[in-house]
């Protein structure tokens, strides 16, 4: 037994195990494989939001990053100067220059000029903006407070397929690990089954219609911060 892992495979003490999958089964859901919870959660949110597909990831920040990588974004992106800092940082990390514009918004805004939406603080029925990659947040202060998590809404089957592979280290979920050919250099940004199960349990208690959590008035002006003082920021190029 490794001194770094005192629990042999499958022997984690019961009081240390996460209960969400069992709670989902107790609520009447048929879960044959823990990963079924992720698919079920995605299907529920897509139907609720009005999109054809929903891809679960581990945060809204990563949803924005993956959306921009899918679009091969290279143009400078305009963000509202009053927003949460991880959104523009994810664009810089995706390889884009950014600039800021002072304007009013509530619930969501577009990452101009791309059809990517930061919808971290909007979660309500039929919220999907057609033709977009709409990024959701399930952070602890949001309408669906999983703790950490996100989702990308889309109507595009190719985007749906690519985002799933890219967020799962280039792997194909339907293929055994030792048989997979790893389609691309991906990222470890998938949602865990336990987080998805928690999301379902919370979602089933949520009203259909919910007001926006925040507007521009709830955020500091990022252009007053030293890092963004000039009103723009350029991504480092190798």
N, C-alpha and C positions, 0 to 999 in steps of 0.2 A: 504494500500500500504506500502511495506517495505521501511524503510528509506535507506536501502542499495541497493535497486533496484527501482529507480524511474520510470522505464518503465514497465507498465503492459505487459503481454505476447503479443507479436505481435505488440506493439505500438511504437517501436523504431522510432524516427523521421527520415524522408526520407533522410535527408542530412547526417545521421549517418550510413545508411545502406550500406553494401558493394555492388557494382554494377555488379560484375562479372557474376552472374547467368543471370541477365537481358541482359547483353551484349552478352552472349552466345546465348540466344534466338534470339536476334536481328541479330546475325550472321547466323541464319537459323537452329540452333540445336534444336531438340525436347527434352525438359527437362520437364518431368511430375513430378518428385520429385527431389529436389536438389541433392540427393545422386546419381542420374543418371550421374551427371557430373564426379563423381569419377570413375565410371565404364567406362564411355566414354574415360576419360583420360588414364586409365590403358590399355584399348584395343588399343588406338592409339599408345602408347609407346611400347607395346608388338609387334605390327605389324611392327613398325619402327625399333625396335632393333633386331627382329628376334627370340624372345622367345615365348613360348606358353602362358605364363602368366606374369602379372606384378601386384605387390601389392603396392599400394600407402600408404606411411607412412609420418610422419611429419618431418623427417630428414634422411640424409644418416647415421649419427651416430646411430640412432635408427634402421635403416635397418641392419647395421652390428650387433648390439646387438641382434636383433630378429633372424637373420640368425644363429648366434652362439648358441642361446638358442634352436632353432629348431634342430640343429645338436647335442645337448647335449655335446657341446665341453668341453673337460677337459685337452687336451694336451697343452703344451706351444706353443704359437703362435709367429712366427717371423714376424716382421714389418720392412720395410725400416727405417733406422734411420732418413731419411729426409721425413717427411710426416706431415700432420696436426694432432695436438695432440689429437683431439677427437676420432680418429680411434683406436689407442691403448688403450685409456681410456675406450672405449666402450667394448673392449675385457676383460679388467680387471673387469669392472662392470658386465660382463656376467659370471665371475668366473674363467677366464683363467689367467695363468701366461703369461708374454710376454717377449720377448727379441728383440734386434735390430741388424740389419745387414746393412752395408753400401753398397748399390748397386744402379745402375742407373735404372730409370723407367720413363715411360711417359704415362699419361692418366689413367693407372690402375695398380694394383698389387694384387697378391693373398695373403691371410692371411694364409701362410704356417703353418701346413700341410692340411688345410681345403679348400674345394672348394668354399670359400667365396672370393669375389673380391671387393675391394674398387675401384669403378669406378667413384668417385666423380668428376673428372676433365676430363672425356671422355663422349661425347654425340654426336654420329654420327650414320648414318644408318648402320644396320647389325652389331652393336657392340657387340651383345650378345655372350659370351663365353659359348659354349654348356656344359651342365652338371654342371653349376655353380649356385650359388646364387650371382648374380651380383648387387651390391648396387650403386644406382645413387643419385646424389645431385642436388637439384634445388635451392640452396642458391643464394643470390642476385648476386654473382660474377660469376655464372656458365652460361653455354650456354642457359639454360632455367631458367631465373632468377625470379622465383615466389616470392622469399623473404626467404622462408624456406619451405623445403619439400624434400621428397626422394621417392625412389621406389626400389623394389626388383624384379629382373628379374629371372625367373626360367622356366624350362620345366617340373618340377615335380609336378603332381597334388596334391599329399599329402602335399608337402611343401606349395603350393599355399593355400590350405585349412587351414592348421595350422597357417600360418602367418597372414591370414585375421582375424581369431578368436583371436589370441594372441595380435594383435595390436589394437583390439577393445574391450579390457577389458574382454576377454573371451566370448563375446556376438556373436550371430549369426544375421547378418544384416537382414536376411529374416524373423526373428521372432520378434513379438511385445515384448517390454521390459518386460511387466508383465507376459509373457508366456515363456520367455527364461529360460533355465535351466543352463546357464553359464557353458560351457564345461571345462574351466580351469581358473586358476588365471592369468589373462592377464595384459596388460599394456595400458595406454592411449596414443597411438602412431599413431592414424589414421590421414589421411589427411582430412581437411575440404572440403566441396563441393565448397566453394568460392575459395580456393587455387587451387583446381583441375580445376575449370573453367578458372582461370587466366592462368594456365598451358596450357590449350587447345588453348586459344587465342594467347599466345606467340608461341606455337609450330606450329600453322598454318602459322606463318610468318618466320619460321626458315628454312634455307637451309637443304637439305638432308645430305650433307657432311660438317663436321665441324672439324677443327684441335683441338688437345688436348689443354685444358686451361693451364695446368701446367705440369712440370716434377719435378724430384727430386731436380733440381737446384733452384726451387722456394720456398723451405722450409728450415728452420733451422734444424740443426742436434739435434735431441731430446736428444741424449746422453750427450750433453753439458749442459743440464738443470739439476738443482739440484735434482729434483724428480727422474730423470732417469739416474743419473750420472754413475751408475754401469753398464749400458748397458742392464739391465733387471729390471723387476718389478714383484713382486708376489702379486696375489690377496689375500685379507683378507679372511680367512676361519672362519666360525662361529663354 
